[in-house]
Every structure is written in C-alpha cells, then in structure tokens.
Amino acid sequence: MTTFRDALRTGSPQVGLFALEFSTDGIGAIAARAGLDWILYDLEHTGWSLDAVRSSIAVSRRSDITALVRVAGHRKDLVSTALDAGAEGIMMPWVESAQQAEEMVSWMKYPPLGTRGSAFGLAHDLYAGGDPGELQAAANAATVFLPQIETPGAVENAAAIGAVDGVDVLFVGPLDLTTNLGVPGQWDAPIFLDALDEVARAGRETGTALGIFCPTLDVARVAWDKGFTVLSDGADLSVFARGLAQGISAIRSHATGEQVQAATRQGY
C-alpha cells in the first residue's frame, strides 16, 4: 500500500485542502472524488474540538485521500488524541527549533522511537487490532509530521528542523510568515520570496519535502517553481466562495448580456 510518505518521495505534486468551515462527514470523500491527495482538518483556527471532525476523519480514511490534522498547540495530548482518532499526520503551528521538532516527533512515534501511548482496535487502525509490535512499526513508518515555518526564526532554523528524523514536510504558513516579516499578505514581497528560497534550500539540503498553504493560484505556481510539492488549493470556504462567485457571475452575465466579474478572495 502506497502511503503519503511514499508519495512525498516521488516529488510529484501532492495537492490538498484545508477544512476550516465544513466539518461534514463527507467532506474528505468529496475532496477525494475531486482528485485531491490530502485533506487537513484544522483545529487551530476553527475552535473545533476533535469530536467535531472525528466522523469526517473516519470517512476520509475509507477514501483515497490522506487525512491530516492541525492541532491547536504544542501539547502531547493534542497530538496523541488526534492520531488515535485516525489522523494520518500532524501539522504543528509555529515550530521554531530542532529541539521542538524532536519533542513533537517523539509524541507521534511508538517506542523505541518515541513516547506515544499504545491502544489498538480503535479508529486509528480501523478497529482491526492485531499484533502490537507490527502495528506500532507500521504506524511509525506511515505517520507524517508537518512542522510549520511561520517566523523569521523558523526560516533561519529550517535546515536544522528538516534534519530531524521524523520531520517529513517543512510547511510554510504564508500569512503568519508575511506578518512576522512585516509584510502581511504581500505574497510578492522580496523578503517573503527570499524566505521561501531559504526554506527551499533547507529542504534540498535535508531531503525534506516542502509544503505551503496557497492563498492564490499565483502563490501555488511560484511555490512549485521553487520546489514546493505539497500545495493546498486554499481552504474549503475559499473554494466554496470562489466556485459560488464564478457560477453567479456566469448566470448574471448570460442574463444581462454584460460581462460580470466574479468576486475573488484571498487567505482563508
């Protein structure tokens, strides 16, 4: 079975979606049918509890898509409960050092690689159970970690973070990064583009995949050209708003005979 970690090694685009508004059971399956490779359930910016997305994760796990969870903060219990609920990977916001990354990897891995507590026959192993040693080894091999690069300090330490065994994707949060660089939302600012280049160098040096939330298609194009392969098509609410605006504009243009410009939005 090909895992998301296997796919990362191919260098092919891994395109996904952030879920911040629609925690419906079928959102992951819908995303899979559209051809996405991964969906991330965001517990940082939504106020959702894990229970709000538990069913969504379960349905995603039965579809051809990888289910990831962004936890709200740097706590072992947030990581372990998300994994036991079925998350196949963890995104952690505001990771700024290799020491932080090492500790977080330990929360995600079973002994001897880490300190994750063992319980099987649950959602994370699809209630199958089996030999604990085999299940632990399989989970250690498949679970992915995506520390977020969102500050100048994180950019400076990106190579050290990427060199940590168990770090799979250096994932840039562009709004926080541009904000912390003093150019909030300015995706073409030289200081931001230079930061992306620095993260890209870190990825090449350490053999770590690179990811970024893409507030616009232009950002996605620029990031891909710089070596970023894990790309989001924005978030569910922006995709919904974009599609709705395009449809409404097409109907109004046909009805009035005038060209109606579809509304656009950035960020979440």
C-alpha positions as a Python dict, from the first residue, in 0.01 Angstrom:
ca = {
    (1, 'M'): (0, 0, 0),
    (2, 'T'): (138, 340, -103),
    (3, 'T'): (141, 589, 183),
    (4, 'F'): (154, 966, 180),
    (5, 'R'): (516, 943, 293),
    (6, 'D'): (587, 726, -13),
    (7, 'A'): (419, 981, -238),
    (8, 'L'): (631, 1261, -92),
    (9, 'R'): (945, 1087, -211),
    (10, 'T'): (831, 1092, -574),
    (11, 'G'): (846, 1470, -597),
    (12, 'S'): (509, 1479, -771),
    (13, 'P'): (257, 1745, -664),
    (14, 'Q'): (55, 1648, -358),
    (15, 'V'): (-244, 1880, -371),
    (16, 'G'): (-483, 1916, -80),
    (17, 'L'): (-737, 2128, 102),
    (18, 'F'): (-770, 2283, 447),
    (19, 'A'): (-1108, 2220, 613),
    (20, 'L'): (-1194, 2518, 834),
    (21, 'E'): (-1569, 2558, 784),
    (22, 'F'): (-1729, 2235, 667),
    (23, 'S'): (-1675, 1956, 917),
    (24, 'T'): (-1934, 1740, 744),
    (25, 'D'): (-1880, 1366, 738),
    (26, 'G'): (-1835, 1355, 362),
    (27, 'I'): (-1601, 1649, 306),
    (28, 'G'): (-1295, 1425, 275),
    (29, 'A'): (-1469, 1187, 35),
    (30, 'I'): (-1585, 1481, -177),
    (31, 'A'): (-1229, 1614, -184),
    (32, 'A'): (-1103, 1269, -286),
    (33, 'R'): (-1355, 1247, -571),
    (34, 'A'): (-1230, 1585, -693),
    (35, 'G'): (-879, 1437, -716),
    (36, 'L'): (-712, 1581, -407),
    (37, 'D'): (-436, 1387, -236),
    (38, 'W'): (-490, 1509, 120),
    (39, 'I'): (-728, 1699, 342),
    (40, 'L'): (-633, 1876, 662),
    (41, 'Y'): (-880, 1927, 946),
    (42, 'D'): (-781, 2250, 1117),
    (43, 'L'): (-826, 2259, 1493),
    (44, 'E'): (-608, 2569, 1533),
    (45, 'H'): (-820, 2841, 1373),
    (46, 'T'): (-1169, 2691, 1395),
    (47, 'G'): (-1232, 2629, 1763),
    (48, 'W'): (-1340, 2278, 1665),
    (49, 'S'): (-1288, 2002, 1915),
    (50, 'L'): (-1155, 1671, 1797),
    (51, 'D'): (-1508, 1530, 1827),
    (52, 'A'): (-1623, 1777, 1559),
    (53, 'V'): (-1405, 1608, 1295),
    (54, 'R'): (-1385, 1251, 1423),
    (55, 'S'): (-1653, 1127, 1180),
    (56, 'S'): (-1501, 1327, 895),
    (57, 'I'): (-1164, 1162, 956),
    (58, 'A'): (-1328, 819, 963),
    (59, 'V'): (-1496, 871, 626),
    (60, 'S'): (-1174, 1013, 479),
    (61, 'R'): (-984, 703, 590),
    (62, 'R'): (-1215, 495, 371),
    (63, 'S'): (-1147, 713, 69),
    (64, 'D'): (-837, 754, -144),
    (65, 'I'): (-713, 1059, 44),
    (66, 'T'): (-480, 1124, 337),
    (67, 'A'): (-640, 1273, 648),
    (68, 'L'): (-422, 1521, 838),
    (69, 'V'): (-498, 1726, 1149),
    (70, 'R'): (-353, 2061, 1251),
    (71, 'V'): (-356, 2069, 1629),
    (72, 'A'): (-409, 2390, 1821),
    (73, 'G'): (-81, 2398, 2012),
    (74, 'H'): (232, 2232, 2141),
    (75, 'R'): (87, 1961, 2365),
    (76, 'K'): (140, 1587, 2363),
    (77, 'D'): (-225, 1511, 2444),
    (78, 'L'): (-344, 1709, 2140),
    (79, 'V'): (-115, 1504, 1919),
    (80, 'S'): (-189, 1161, 2066),
    (81, 'T'): (-567, 1203, 2068),
    (82, 'A'): (-570, 1325, 1706),
    (83, 'L'): (-363, 1026, 1599),
    (84, 'D'): (-580, 781, 1792),
    (85, 'A'): (-888, 936, 1626),
    (86, 'G'): (-741, 837, 1290),
    (87, 'A'): (-526, 1128, 1174),
    (88, 'E'): (-253, 1001, 944),
    (89, 'G'): (-34, 1301, 1006),
    (90, 'I'): (3, 1603, 1230),
    (91, 'M'): (62, 1964, 1133),
    (92, 'M'): (202, 2171, 1417),
    (93, 'P'): (192, 2551, 1408),
    (94, 'W'): (483, 2779, 1499),
    (95, 'V'): (770, 2533, 1520),
    (96, 'E'): (1090, 2732, 1557),
    (97, 'S'): (1368, 2493, 1653),
    (98, 'A'): (1502, 2144, 1601),
    (99, 'Q'): (1456, 2077, 1973),
    (100, 'Q'): (1085, 2149, 1946),
    (101, 'A'): (1057, 1929, 1639),
    (102, 'E'): (1237, 1641, 1810),
    (103, 'E'): (999, 1654, 2104),
    (104, 'M'): (696, 1660, 1877),
    (105, 'V'): (822, 1365, 1674),
    (106, 'S'): (858, 1171, 1998),
    (107, 'W'): (489, 1235, 2073),
    (108, 'M'): (395, 1084, 1737),
    (109, 'K'): (606, 768, 1744),
    (110, 'Y'): (570, 449, 1948),
    (111, 'P'): (869, 321, 2146),
    (112, 'P'): (1155, 283, 2090),
    (113, 'L'): (1132, 586, 1856),
    (114, 'G'): (908, 794, 2079),
    (115, 'T'): (665, 806, 2369),
    (116, 'R'): (324, 760, 2206),
    (117, 'G'): (93, 550, 2419),
    (118, 'S'): (-38, 225, 2271),
    (119, 'A'): (-403, 131, 2223),
    (120, 'F'): (-527, -74, 1930),
    (121, 'G'): (-855, -189, 1786),
    (122, 'L'): (-951, 179, 1773),
    (123, 'A'): (-1026, 430, 1499),
    (124, 'H'): (-661, 478, 1405),
    (125, 'D'): (-617, 114, 1298),
    (126, 'L'): (-973, 94, 1161),
    (127, 'Y'): (-1076, -122, 1459),
    (128, 'A'): (-881, -418, 1326),
    (129, 'G'): (-632, -475, 1605),
    (130, 'G'): (-359, -732, 1564),
    (131, 'D'): (-2, -787, 1673),
    (132, 'P'): (102, -475, 1873),
    (133, 'G'): (462, -481, 1757),
    (134, 'E'): (362, -497, 1391),
    (135, 'L'): (102, -223, 1432),
    (136, 'Q'): (346, 5, 1613),
    (137, 'A'): (609, -41, 1343),
    (138, 'A'): (357, 22, 1065),
    (139, 'A'): (229, 338, 1232),
    (140, 'N'): (582, 467, 1294),
    (141, 'A'): (660, 415, 926),
    (142, 'A'): (345, 578, 791),
    (143, 'T'): (259, 870, 1020),
    (144, 'V'): (375, 1206, 885),
    (145, 'F'): (482, 1525, 1062),
    (146, 'L'): (446, 1869, 906),
    (147, 'P'): (602, 2140, 1129),
    (148, 'Q'): (501, 2487, 1020),
    (149, 'I'): (754, 2753, 927),
    (150, 'E'): (587, 3080, 1024),
    (151, 'T'): (850, 3311, 1173),
    (152, 'P'): (1192, 3451, 1073),
    (153, 'G'): (1347, 3231, 1340),
    (154, 'A'): (1186, 2923, 1189),
    (155, 'V'): (1319, 3018, 846),
    (156, 'E'): (1668, 3057, 992),
    (157, 'N'): (1640, 2716, 1159),
    (158, 'A'): (1461, 2541, 871),
    (159, 'A'): (1759, 2322, 782),
    (160, 'A'): (1801, 2209, 1144),
    (161, 'I'): (1427, 2136, 1170),
    (162, 'G'): (1427, 1948, 840),
    (163, 'A'): (1724, 1738, 953),
    (164, 'V'): (1527, 1594, 1246),
    (165, 'D'): (1443, 1229, 1183),
    (166, 'G'): (1065, 1211, 1159),
    (167, 'V'): (1011, 1554, 1003),
    (168, 'D'): (850, 1489, 665),
    (169, 'V'): (736, 1828, 533),
    (170, 'L'): (857, 2180, 609),
    (171, 'F'): (521, 2355, 570),
    (172, 'V'): (508, 2733, 531),
    (173, 'G'): (216, 2928, 675),
    (174, 'P'): (231, 3230, 441),
    (175, 'L'): (2, 3469, 624),
    (176, 'D'): (177, 3430, 957),
    (177, 'L'): (517, 3433, 789),
    (178, 'T'): (449, 3751, 589),
    (179, 'T'): (301, 3909, 901),
    (180, 'N'): (606, 3824, 1108),
    (181, 'L'): (828, 3954, 830),
    (182, 'G'): (642, 4287, 840),
    (183, 'V'): (462, 4246, 504),
    (184, 'P'): (129, 4083, 592),
    (185, 'G'): (-39, 3928, 290),
    (186, 'Q'): (214, 4066, 42),
    (187, 'W'): (283, 3745, -147),
    (188, 'D'): (521, 3913, -393),
    (189, 'A'): (728, 4093, -131),
    (190, 'P'): (1101, 4023, -187),
    (191, 'I'): (1156, 3945, 183),
    (192, 'F'): (887, 3675, 166),
    (193, 'L'): (1015, 3529, -161),
    (194, 'D'): (1366, 3521, -15),
    (195, 'A'): (1229, 3333, 287),
    (196, 'L'): (1071, 3076, 56),
    (197, 'D'): (1407, 3034, -116),
    (198, 'E'): (1574, 2978, 222),
    (199, 'V'): (1319, 2712, 317),
    (200, 'A'): (1361, 2552, -25),
    (201, 'R'): (1737, 2533, 29),
    (202, 'A'): (1677, 2369, 366),
    (203, 'G'): (1453, 2112, 202),
    (204, 'R'): (1711, 2030, -63),
    (205, 'E'): (1992, 2003, 192),
    (206, 'T'): (1799, 1768, 421),
    (207, 'G'): (1591, 1580, 163),
    (208, 'T'): (1273, 1705, 328),
    (209, 'A'): (958, 1776, 127),
    (210, 'L'): (826, 2132, 118),
    (211, 'G'): (468, 2246, 160),
    (212, 'I'): (270, 2569, 170),
    (213, 'F'): (-85, 2693, 212),
    (214, 'C'): (-171, 2864, -118),
    (215, 'P'): (-396, 3168, -74),
    (216, 'T'): (-387, 3224, -452),
    (217, 'L'): (-303, 3022, -761),
    (218, 'D'): (-12, 3258, -826),
    (219, 'V'): (137, 3161, -490),
    (220, 'A'): (96, 2794, -583),
    (221, 'R'): (278, 2849, -913),
    (222, 'V'): (563, 3041, -751),
    (223, 'A'): (597, 2782, -475),
    (224, 'W'): (602, 2489, -718),
    (225, 'D'): (874, 2657, -924),
    (226, 'K'): (1080, 2696, -605),
    (227, 'G'): (1050, 2324, -522),
    (228, 'F'): (741, 2309, -301),
    (229, 'T'): (540, 1996, -380),
    (230, 'V'): (277, 1981, -102),
    (231, 'L'): (30, 2251, -203),
    (232, 'S'): (-319, 2342, -83),
    (233, 'D'): (-594, 2479, -305),
    (234, 'G'): (-674, 2725, -29),
    (235, 'A'): (-938, 2622, 223),
    (236, 'D'): (-1289, 2481, 195),
    (237, 'L'): (-1463, 2814, 250),
    (238, 'S'): (-1250, 2997, -8),
    (239, 'V'): (-1304, 2719, -263),
    (240, 'F'): (-1679, 2735, -195),
    (241, 'A'): (-1686, 3114, -225),
    (242, 'R'): (-1480, 3105, -544),
    (243, 'G'): (-1699, 2845, -710),
    (244, 'L'): (-2018, 3021, -600),
    (245, 'A'): (-1894, 3358, -730),
    (246, 'Q'): (-1799, 3207, -1065),
    (247, 'G'): (-2137, 3040, -1107),
    (248, 'I'): (-2332, 3350, -1008),
    (249, 'S'): (-2123, 3567, -1240),
    (250, 'A'): (-2181, 3329, -1532),
    (251, 'I'): (-2558, 3331, -1476),
    (252, 'R'): (-2573, 3710, -1445),
    (253, 'S'): (-2351, 3762, -1749),
    (254, 'H'): (-2578, 3542, -1958),
    (255, 'A'): (-2895, 3706, -1824),
    (256, 'T'): (-2781, 4065, -1872),
    (257, 'G'): (-2555, 4026, -2173),
    (258, 'E'): (-2286, 4207, -1979),
    (259, 'Q'): (-1963, 4065, -1851),
    (260, 'V'): (-1988, 4032, -1472),
    (261, 'Q'): (-1660, 3990, -1288),
    (262, 'A'): (-1653, 3707, -1034),
    (263, 'A'): (-1563, 3813, -684),
    (264, 'T'): (-1227, 3696, -553),
    (265, 'R'): (-1092, 3648, -204),
    (266, 'Q'): (-757, 3560, -51),
    (267, 'G'): (-645, 3379, 259),
    (268, 'Y'): (-894, 3165, 443),
}
